[in-house]
Amino acid sequence: MTLRLTEQPSLYDHLEKKSVAELLHDINQEDKKVPLAIEAALPAVEKLVTAIEERLRAGGRFFWLGAGTGGKLGVLDVLEVPNTYGVDPEIWQAVLAGGNENLVLDLEEAEDDVDEGWRTLSEKHHITPNDIVVGISASGNTPYVLAAMKACKEHGIPCGSICNNPESPISAYVDYPIEIITGPEFITGSTRMKSGTSQKLLCDMISTTLMVRLGRVEGNRMVCANLINNKVVDRLTRTMVERNPSLSYEFCEQTIKKCGGLKKAENYLRETGVLK
């Protein structure tokens, strides 16, 4: 059987004989290939993002689904997006093989469970055709992810995928396939490296683009961020002062805290006639 590209031998050998400088240089050389591989797939990424936007605007929900590194990156994305952009956690979710609550555990065997993914989507999240699911699998053949994508397709639920092999099995089961061809890993088969890096970059690109499109960014500022710490409150306050120079820092800070956010504060001040 032909080895998948992500399982092909590394382009480097005798790694144990290399110096620290040589190892770092060679890893960096491989990492440079990732953005170029993503650039080649941007048209496919655009199609997926457009489809997700349509679902979210219509009241649907978005789900990352994966095992291992890819699944954990999906969970990381949904941990960050609600606070960064003030979006309802219900509409931006993740499903990880072995359970999101086991994020820090190394449950690699969970990727072979062909029932858990769909069971979690259907029984826990009550997935419907109004939602959209994106499966992440470096190989494109992870049983957990592949089985869930097949089930989504059978139940009329739109789905996309992110993988790192050409003509991968998962691409045949989804509506919006993305293949990021990063080539053999620096450590043979260690897809937590270039493959994982490409998945992290795509998670950031997809969620950020969608939050901008959904009005969670104005200019280049996060105007809907949750007030999770003093740093965020200060950032939003400075932004409000810049946008409304007639208002003092102290007044803006108090209003933001009172209203629970920058955009809510400015809307309140417009309603009360302080701002026009």
C-alpha positions in Angstrom: 0.0 0.0 0.0 1.3 3.4 -0.9 2.2 5.6 2.1 0.2 8.8 2.4 2.3 11.9 1.9 2.1 12.8 5.5 3.6 9.4 6.4 6.5 9.5 3.8 10.0 9.5 5.2 11.4 12.9 6.3 13.6 14.8 3.9 16.2 14.9 6.7 18.1 12.0 8.3 20.5 11.2 11.1 18.8 13.9 13.2 20.4 12.6 16.4 23.8 13.7 15.0 22.8 17.3 14.3 23.6 20.3 16.5 20.9 22.4 18.2 21.4 25.1 15.5 21.1 22.6 12.7 17.9 21.1 14.1 16.3 24.5 14.6 17.3 25.6 11.1 16.0 22.5 9.4 12.6 22.6 11.3 12.3 26.3 10.4 13.0 25.5 6.7 10.1 23.0 6.8 7.8 25.4 8.6 8.3 28.0 5.9 6.5 25.7 3.5 3.2 25.9 5.4 2.0 29.4 4.5 2.7 28.7 0.8 0.7 25.4 1.0 -2.3 27.4 2.5 -2.0 30.0 -0.2 -2.5 27.4 -2.8 -5.7 26.3 -1.1 -7.2 29.8 -0.5 -10.0 29.4 -3.1 -11.2 26.2 -1.3 -11.0 28.1 2.1 -13.1 30.9 0.7 -15.8 28.5 -0.4 -15.9 27.0 3.1 -15.9 30.3 4.9 -18.7 31.6 2.7 -20.8 28.5 3.5 -20.2 28.9 7.2 -21.2 32.6 7.1 -24.5 31.7 5.3 -25.3 29.2 8.0 -24.5 31.5 10.9 -26.5 34.4 9.4 -29.4 32.1 9.1 -29.3 31.1 12.8 -27.3 27.9 12.4 -24.3 26.7 14.4 -20.7 25.8 13.6 -18.7 22.8 14.8 -15.1 21.8 14.6 -14.7 18.0 14.8 -11.5 16.1 15.2 -9.2 13.7 17.1 -5.6 14.2 18.3 -3.9 17.5 17.4 -6.5 18.6 14.9 -9.4 18.1 17.4 -7.5 19.9 20.2 -6.8 22.8 17.9 -10.6 23.0 17.2 -11.3 23.1 21.0 -8.7 25.8 21.5 -10.4 27.9 18.8 -13.8 27.6 20.5 -12.2 28.4 23.9 -10.9 31.7 22.5 -13.5 33.0 20.0 -16.4 33.7 22.4 -14.3 35.9 24.7 -12.3 37.6 21.9 -15.4 38.5 19.9 -18.3 38.2 22.4 -20.0 35.6 20.3 -22.5 33.2 21.9 -20.6 29.9 22.7 -23.6 28.0 21.5 -23.0 29.0 17.9 -19.2 28.2 17.8 -18.5 24.8 19.2 -16.0 21.8 18.9 -16.3 18.1 19.3 -13.1 16.2 20.3 -12.6 12.4 20.2 -12.7 11.3 23.8 -14.5 14.4 24.9 -13.6 18.1 25.2 -13.2 17.6 29.0 -10.3 15.3 28.2 -8.4 17.9 26.2 -5.1 17.5 28.2 -5.2 13.7 28.1 -3.5 11.7 25.3 -6.5 9.6 24.2 -5.1 8.6 20.9 -7.1 5.4 20.8 -10.3 7.6 20.6 -9.5 8.4 17.0 -10.5 4.8 16.0 -14.0 5.1 17.5 -16.4 5.2 14.5 -19.5 5.9 16.5 -18.6 8.5 19.0 -18.4 11.5 16.7 -21.9 11.2 15.2 -23.3 10.2 18.5 -22.0 13.3 20.2 -23.3 15.6 17.4 -26.7 14.0 17.3 -27.4 13.2 20.9 -25.6 15.9 22.8 -25.7 18.8 20.3 -28.9 17.8 18.4 -27.2 18.7 15.1 -29.5 19.7 12.2 -29.2 20.6 8.5 -29.2 24.3 9.6 -25.7 23.7 11.1 -22.3 23.1 9.5 -19.5 20.8 10.7 -15.8 20.9 9.7 -13.7 17.8 10.3 -10.0 18.1 10.9 -7.8 15.1 10.0 -4.1 15.3 8.8 -4.3 11.9 7.1 -7.9 12.5 5.8 -8.7 9.0 6.9 -9.0 9.2 10.7 -11.9 6.7 11.5 -13.5 9.0 14.1 -13.6 12.0 11.7 -14.4 10.1 8.5 -17.3 8.2 10.1 -18.8 11.5 11.4 -18.5 13.2 8.1 -20.2 10.2 6.4 -23.0 10.4 8.9 -23.4 14.2 8.4 -23.6 13.7 4.6 -26.3 11.0 5.1 -28.4 13.3 7.3 -28.2 16.3 5.0 -25.8 18.3 7.2 -23.4 20.4 5.3 -19.8 19.7 6.1 -16.2 20.7 5.2 -12.8 19.2 6.0 -9.2 20.2 6.6 -6.5 17.5 5.7 -2.9 17.4 4.6 -3.0 14.7 1.9 -4.0 15.0 -1.7 -7.1 13.1 -2.9 -7.8 12.1 0.7 -10.8 9.9 1.5 -12.5 12.6 3.6 -12.6 15.0 0.7 -15.1 12.7 -1.0 -17.5 12.8 1.9 -17.8 16.6 2.4 -19.2 19.6 0.6 -16.2 21.9 1.1 -12.9 20.0 1.2 -9.6 21.8 2.0 -6.3 20.0 1.3 -3.2 21.7 2.6 -0.3 19.7 1.1 2.6 20.3 3.5 4.6 17.2 2.5 6.5 14.8 4.7 7.1 15.9 8.3 10.5 16.7 9.8 10.0 13.7 12.1 8.5 11.0 9.9 4.8 10.8 10.5 4.7 13.4 13.3 1.7 15.4 12.0 1.6 17.6 15.1 4.3 19.6 13.2 3.7 21.1 9.8 0.2 19.5 9.4 -0.7 20.8 12.9 0.7 24.2 12.1 -1.4 24.5 9.0 -4.5 23.5 10.9 -3.9 26.1 13.6 -3.4 28.8 10.9 -6.6 27.8 9.2 -8.6 27.7 12.4 -7.4 31.3 13.1 -8.0 32.4 9.5 -11.5 30.9 9.3 -12.8 32.1 12.7 -11.2 35.6 12.4 -12.6 36.1 8.9 -16.1 35.1 10.0 -16.0 37.3 13.1 -15.1 40.3 11.0 -17.8 39.4 8.5 -20.4 39.1 11.3 -19.7 42.6 12.6 -17.5 41.7 15.6 -14.7 43.9 14.4 -14.9 47.6 13.5 -11.9 49.1 11.7 -9.3 46.8 13.1 -10.5 46.6 16.7 -12.3 43.9 18.7 -15.3 45.9 19.7 -17.3 43.0 21.2 -14.7 41.4 23.4 -15.9 40.1 26.8 -14.5 42.0 29.8 -12.4 39.1 31.0 -9.5 41.0 32.6 -8.1 44.5 33.2 -6.0 44.3 30.0 -9.1 43.9 27.8 -11.0 46.6 29.7 -8.1 49.0 29.2 -7.8 48.1 25.5 -11.5 48.7 24.9 -11.4 51.9 26.9 -8.5 53.3 24.8 -10.4 52.3 21.7 -13.5 54.1 22.8 -11.5 57.3 23.7 -9.9 57.2 20.2 -13.3 56.9 18.6 -14.9 59.5 20.8 -12.2 62.1 21.7 -14.6 64.3 23.6 -15.1 61.6 26.3 -12.6 61.0 29.1 -10.8 57.8 29.8 -12.5 57.4 33.2 -16.0 58.0 31.8 -15.4 55.5 29.0 -14.1 52.9 31.4 -17.0 53.3 33.7 -19.5 53.1 30.9 -17.9 50.0 29.4 -18.0 48.2 32.7 -21.6 49.3 33.3 -22.8 48.2 29.9 -20.6 45.1 29.6 -18.6 46.0 26.5 -17.5 48.7 24.1 -20.1 48.3 21.4 -22.9 48.1 24.0 -21.5 51.2 25.8 -21.5 53.2 22.6 -25.0 52.1 21.7 -26.2 53.1 25.2 -24.6 56.6 24.9 -26.3 57.1 21.5 -29.6 56.0 22.9 -29.2 58.5 25.8 -28.0 61.3 23.5 -24.5 61.6 24.8 -23.2 60.4 21.4 -24.7 61.1 18.0 
